[in-house]
Each structure stands twice: as structure tokens, then as C-alpha cells.
Amino acid sequence: MVLGSLALGASSTAARAEKNDKMEKCYGVVKAGKNDCADAKQMHSCAGEAKDNGGKHEWILLPKGTCDRLVNGSMKG
């Protein structure tokens, strides 16, 4: 039973790593309350806490190559 749990955990970790290779943080395009996690300035620590639309330190994960095509999209916060 424990081995099955360990195998499941390892496979989900691998899937997450593979997904992250295909995703990138995009700053400056988040709507208020729709950010993915803590902002770049550490003003808050959780998803969904962005106060304003388009905050330059707020980010959301997007497929690689998408951020460069968005108005105000930046790879740096």
C-alpha cells in the first residue's frame, strides 16, 4: 500500500515538472483576484490576492511563448 502511494506521488511530481517546462510566469497581465501565487514584491503570499488589474508584480502561469504576445506581458516582475 505504501509503495503504491510513493509511486503515485513520484508520477505526479514528474507530471508537474513536465508541465512547468511548458509553462512560464507572466507578470503584468493578471486581473484582480486572479493571480496564481505570491507576488514578486512579497506583498502577499497566496493565489487570488491581487488587488488591481495589471499589477506589474502579479503573475499567472501561461504556456511558454504566450506572455510575449500580450499587452503589458513581462517575464520579470
C-alpha positions as CSV (number, residue, x, y, z in Angstrom):
1,M,0.0,0.0,0.0
2,V,2.8,2.4,0.9
3,L,4.7,1.6,-2.2
4,G,1.7,2.4,-4.4
5,S,1.4,5.8,-2.7
6,L,5.1,6.5,-3.2
7,A,4.8,5.6,-6.9
8,L,1.7,7.8,-7.3
9,G,3.5,10.7,-5.6
10,A,6.6,10.3,-7.8
11,S,4.5,10.2,-11.0
12,S,2.5,13.3,-10.1
13,T,5.8,15.1,-9.3
14,A,7.2,14.1,-12.7
15,A,4.0,15.3,-14.4
16,R,4.2,18.6,-12.5
17,A,7.8,19.1,-13.6
18,E,6.9,18.3,-17.2
19,K,4.0,20.8,-17.1
20,N,6.3,23.5,-15.6
21,D,8.7,23.0,-18.5
22,K,5.9,24.1,-20.8
23,M,4.7,27.0,-18.7
24,E,6.1,30.3,-17.7
25,K,5.3,33.1,-15.2
26,C,3.8,36.1,-16.9
27,Y,3.7,39.4,-15.0
28,G,1.5,42.5,-15.6
29,V,-1.5,40.8,-17.2
30,V,-3.4,39.4,-14.1
31,K,-6.9,40.6,-13.3
32,A,-7.6,41.5,-9.7
33,G,-8.1,38.4,-7.6
34,K,-6.9,36.0,-10.4
35,N,-3.1,35.7,-9.6
36,D,-1.5,32.3,-9.3
37,C,0.6,32.8,-6.2
38,A,2.7,35.3,-4.2
39,D,3.6,38.5,-6.0
40,A,7.2,39.4,-6.8
41,K,7.5,42.0,-4.1
42,Q,6.1,39.6,-1.4
43,M,3.2,41.9,-0.6
44,H,1.0,38.7,-0.2
45,S,1.7,35.0,-0.2
46,C,-1.4,33.4,-1.8
47,A,-3.2,33.0,-5.1
48,G,-6.2,35.2,-5.6
49,E,-4.9,38.1,-3.6
50,A,-4.1,40.6,-6.4
51,K,-5.7,43.9,-5.6
52,D,-5.6,45.6,-9.0
53,N,-5.8,44.6,-12.7
54,G,-2.5,44.5,-14.5
55,G,-0.2,44.8,-11.4
56,K,3.3,44.6,-12.7
57,H,4.4,42.3,-9.8
58,E,1.5,39.9,-10.1
59,W,1.9,36.8,-12.2
60,I,0.0,33.9,-13.8
61,L,1.3,30.7,-15.4
62,L,0.8,30.6,-19.1
63,P,2.0,28.4,-21.9
64,K,5.6,29.3,-23.0
65,G,5.6,32.0,-25.7
66,T,2.2,33.4,-24.7
67,C,3.4,36.2,-22.4
68,D,5.5,37.9,-25.1
69,R,2.3,38.3,-27.2
70,L,0.2,40.0,-24.5
71,V,0.0,43.8,-24.0
72,N,2.0,44.6,-20.8
73,G,3.1,41.0,-20.5
74,S,6.6,40.7,-19.0
75,M,8.8,37.7,-17.9
76,K,10.1,39.8,-15.0
77,G,8.1,41.2,-12.0
